[in-house]
Amino acid sequence: MTPMTDGTDPWPNHKVLELWTAIREALDVPFDMDFGAALWTVFSNNERVIDEDGCVVDTGTWRYAGGMIATLCGGDYMDYYMSYFRADEGLVERIRAALRLHGFTFTDWDEWERGVLEDRYRCPPQWKEFFEGVRRGEHHRVGDVL
């Protein structure tokens, strides 16, 4: 079971796509591969985007996130999944600034996992159960699916 299929995901795909569309509109940039590479950098490069309620904006696996970006920005998932494009750091910072303006914060995967275990971040219950299982040695991150 994944958080995406049990109805408890606070950021289902359509909300992620709506957020990306709102960011693009606010920044007045095109849905192109440059914007896609910047989205990839902000949302998928081991960085966690946390909303004002403490929930992670989850974009799924790297491959899946690349596919969602390709849907909006062109190319295919491999263009983003394999980091083929180098993101414009100025655009990356503009995206982060727009998100911060609306209460989003950023952390890396490990800090987010610690925060989930310490109840600093909200997430679907099965994520916390999975992380607790990893801590107890019942699961391994590689090959296990939330």
N, C-alpha and C positions, 0 to 999 in steps of 0.2 A: 504494500500500500504506500502511496506517495501522498504528501500533503496536497498535491495538485488534484487528486481524485477523490478525496474524502469530504470535500466541502468546507474545510476549515482554513483554507489558505487565505490570509488577509490580502494578498496581492495576486489574484488570478490573472491569467494572461491578458485578458481584455483591459484590466486596470493598468497593467504595465504598459501596454501599447498606448492607452489614453495618456498616461504620464509622459511617455516619449513624444507623443504628438504635441502635448501642451508645452513641453520644453522647446521643441522645434519652433512652434509658433511664437513663444516668448522671445526666443533668440533671433527670430526672423532669418533662419537658415534653411536651405533646401534639404529634403530627404535624399541625401546622396551618400556615397560611400565614405566621404570625409566625416559626415555626421555619424554614420554607422560605426566607424572606427572609434570615434570619440565616445559613443554610447557603450561600445564594447569595453573600452578602457575604464569607464566609470562603473559599469554594472557587472562586469564579468571577470576582471583580472584579479581574482582573489580578494576583491574589495566587496564589502557588504554595505549597501545603502539602507539606512534605517529611517523609517518615517517618524513623524512626531508622536505616534502612539507606541513607539519602541518595536515595531514590527519590521522585519527585513523585507525589502522589495526583492523577492526571489524571482530570478529569471530562469530557473531550472539549470540543467547541465550546461556546460560551455557550448556543446554542440547545439543544444536546443536554443540557447540564447542567441547564438550566431544565426540560426534559422529565423528567429523572430526579427532580428535586426535586418536580415536580408529581405524579409517580407516588406519592410518599410523603405529600406535604403538601396536595394538592388544587390546584384551579385547573388552568391549562394552562401550557405552557412560556413563553408570552408574559407571564404574570404575573411571572415571574422574569427572563427574558431581556431584557425592556424595563425592568427595574428599577421596575416599577409599585409595588411595596411598599417602604416605607422600613423598613430593619431596625432592630430594637431594639438599641441599642449595648450595653446590659447583657447581653443574650442572646448577642450576637456575642462579647463578651469572655469569657463563661462557656464558650462553645464552644472558643475559642482556649485558654483555661486548661486545659480538659479534654484537649485535644490535646497541649499542652505537657507535662502530667503524664505522658503516655504516650510521650514522646520525639519528638514532632513539632516542627518548626520552620517558620518562614514566611519567604518572600522574594517579591520581585516577579518578573514574567516576565523582564525584562532581566537581572537578577542571576542568575536560574536558568540562563538561556541561557549567560551567561559561565561559570558554575560547571560546566555540562555540558562546555563547550569546554576548561576547565581540569582536567577530571576530578575535580572536587569533589563532583559529584552523579552518581549512577547513573541510567541511563535506557536504554531500548532503543537499540541501535546506530544504527538509521536516524535517530533524532532528532539524534544528534551529527553524523552524515553530512549531514543537512539543514542544520544550523546552520553547519557548515564550508562547505557549498555557498553559503549566504547570504553568509558572510564573503568567499568568493572571487568573489562576484557572479554565480554560476551560478543562483541561485534568488532569488526575492523573497518576503517574508513574505506580503504581500497576494495572495490568489488561489492560492498554493501550498498544498498539503496535505501534511502529514507522512505 
